[in-house]
Amino acid sequence: MSMRTGKIALLHLETVPGAIERNRYMIVEAIKHAATTGAEWIVTPELAVCGLQFAHVVGSDWIQPQPDPWMQQVCTLNKTLKRTIFLACPERDGQRLYNSVFVIGPTGEIIGTHRKINVASDSLSWSSPGDSATSIDCDGVRVGVLVCADVYTPNIARAMKFDGAQMLVSPASWGPGLHGPNGEWEQRTQETGLPLIVCNRTGAEKTLDFWKAPSLVVKDGMRVLTHTSERSAVLTFDWDFDRMVPRSSRYSIDYIRNSHTG
């Protein structure tokens, strides 16, 4: 990576469960906006295209092997934008469905994938657990990608560090409440010594509330940057890829419209 300092954007979006077209539209608009800020890396929340509790609204037949036509459009767009995009999207592989993140490189190619390992065994159990905890080479930086509850246990982040990860990026849909975060993000950074960047979301679903879900930069057990908002926002900050610390003392926040009409 020629730039040792780069801008990272977190797409802190309101995802509407089951509103696939609306969410896809919003993600693309937010990616374009993030690119105008100069962000080199752009991260979405977990399951940004469909929300968590989508199955009772639209089922799961719409989930395709990836890249599906929409993801191909994002890849094509990125040939122009030339960013690194961490795009959280479900995928089909034979009979199995996975809660995945696809890393689209600056050439528009998919350069890595992570399938969520710690999947719920309750009403959200549409997905099979992934079985790989490796690091992904992004612009010469080794990144461990953790989907939401993958940070719940120490083993996944530890395996990624063992595989050479220099930092951790986590698309999440995880707000405070009964099963809310309870120090896991901080603990993973202390155990591994790696910084963790969490892209969370806003909005609400049938039995889940994300209005106060934080998007974070966590380093050495401390939340050094944090944001919650009811409105969708593109959060950007400068990152030192040599020292693996933020160069910004706060996020730059651009609020964007929550709902798409038309």
N, C-alpha and C positions, 0 to 999 in steps of 0.2 A: 504494500500500500504506500503510494508516494506521499499522500497526505498523512501526517502523523496526528493532526487534529482534524476532526470531521464533525459535521452536524448530524445528529440523530433526531428523527421525528417519531413520536408516539401518537397513533391515531386513536384518541380517547373518544370512541364513538358510542352513540345510542343505537344498539342493535335491536331490531324488532323481531321477535321469534317467528320464524316461518315466512317472513316477508322477504323472500330471496331476492327478487328483482330490485326492490327498494334498497336493501342492504348493499347489494353489488354496486348499484349506482353511487351510493354514498361513499363506499370504499374507494372507487375510482376517482371521484371528485376530491376526496381527502388526499389520495396519493398525489394527484396533480397539484393540489395546493401545497403539500409538503415539499414537492420538488421545487416550487417557486421560492420557497424559503431557503433553498440551497442545501436541504437535507440530503446526505449521501445514503443513509440507512433509514428505512421507513418500516415501522412495525405496526401490525394490526392486533386487536384483541383476539382472544380465543373464539373460534367459530364465528368470526365476524360476519360471514355471509348468511348465517341462519339463526344465530342465537343458541342458547342451550336447550330450551324447552320447545324445540321446533317440531318434534315428531308427532305430537297430538294435533298440530295445525296442518302440516303438509306431508306427514309420513317421511319415509326415507328413500322412496323409489327414485327421487330426483338426483340422489347422490351418484356420481359417475366416477369411473377411473380418471385420475388426473394426469395431465392437464385436460380438463373438460373445455368446451368451447369458450366459456367465459374466462377461465384462467389463461387460455391461449391468447385471448384479447389483451389481458393484463401483461403477458409476456411480450406481445407485440408493442404495446404502449411503452414498455420499459426499454425496448431497443432504441426508442427516441429519448426517454428520460435518463437512461444509463445509471440507475440507482441500484441499491441492494434492498429488496423488498422481502420482509418476513410476513407471508400471507397465510393466515390461519383459515383452513377450509377442510371440510370432511372429504374423504375419498373412499371409493369402493375398490376392493381388490378381490376378485372372485366372489365368494359368498360373504366376505368380511367387510365391515365398514370401520374406518379409523378416523379419529379426531386428530387431524394432522396440521403441520405447518410446512409450507413450501418456501424455500429461499430462492428467489428469482434474482439472478446475478445481473450485472450491468449490460451483458450482451443479450439479455432476454431469455437466457436458458435457465432451467431449474437446476441449481447447483447443489441442492441438498434438501432432505426431507426429515422431519421427525414426527413419529406417530406417538401420541400420548400413551404413556405406560400405565399411570395410576388412574384408570377409568372407574367411574362409579358403578356400583352393582345394583343401583336402585332404579328409579324411573328414568334415569338418564342412560340406561345401559344399552343403548343402541349400538355402541361401538365396542370393538374388540381391542384388547390392550396391544400396544406396540411392543417389540421385543429388542429394540436397539437403543443404546444410550451412547452415541458417539458424538464427536465434535465435527463441525462443518467449517470448511475453509471459506471465509468471506473476505475478499479483497486482501488476502494474506494474513487475516486474523482468524484464529481458531475460536469458534463460537459454539457453546453448548446451548441448544434450544430446548427449553422445558415448557410444556403446556400446563398451565394452571396448577393442578394438584400434583404434577410431577415433582413439585418442590416439597410435597407433604412428607416425604421420606428422604433421608440423607443419601441413599445409595445411588440415585440417578445422577445428581450433580457430581458426586464423587467419581462415578464411572466416566463422566464427561471430562472432568479434570484429568483423570488418568489417561484419557485419550488425547490430551493436549489442549483442552479448552483454556483460553486466556480470559474469557468473560462469558457470562450467562445472559441469555435473552429469553424472557418469558411472556408470550401472549397469554392473558388471563381473563377470566370472567369470575371474579371472586370479591364479593363485598362483605362488609361486617354483618354479624348476625350469628345464628345458632352454630353453623359450621364455618364461621368466618375465619380469616387468617389469624393466627395466634403465635406470631413470632417465627413462622417457618422461613419467610424470606430472609430475615436477619440471620437466623441460624445457619442457613446454607452458605451465606457469605463468610461467616466466621469459620465454619468447618473447612471450606475450600480455599479461603483467601481470595476468591474471585468476586468481582463486582457483578451485581445482578440488576438488569434493567427489566422492569415489569410494565407491559402495556395492558392496562385494564380498560374498563368500559363504563358507560353510564346507562340509565334506563331501568326498566323493571320488566319482569316476566311473571308468569302465573303465580309461582310461589317464591320468587327470588327478587331481591332488591339490590340494584347496583348504583343507586344515586350517590352513595358515599364510598364507592369502590376506588381505591387509590392507584394511580399510575406512579411508579416509583423508580428512583435510582438508589440502590442499597449498596453500601460499601463498608466492610469490616463491622457488620452488625448494626449499622446506622442508616436510617433513611435520610439521605442527603438532599434528594429532591422528591417532592410529593405533590400530587394534584388530585382533587376531586371536583367534579362539577356536574350539575344537572344537564347542562348543555354540552353537545358534542364539541370537541376541541382538538386542534392539532397542536401538540406540545413539542417544542424543539429545544435542544440544548447542544452546546459544543462539548465534544468528548476528546480527551487526550488518549490516543491509542498506544502511545509509548508507556505512559504511567498508569493507564487504565483508571483515570479519574475524570469526573466532569470538570470542564473549564468554566462552566456557568454556575452562578450561585442560585439561579432560579430558572424555571422554564420560561421561554417565550410562548405565550398562549394566544392562539387565533381561534376564536369561537366560530363555528360554522352552523348552518341551519340543521336542526335535528331531522326535520321531516322532508321527504321528497314528494312533490306533487307533480303529476304530468309525466 
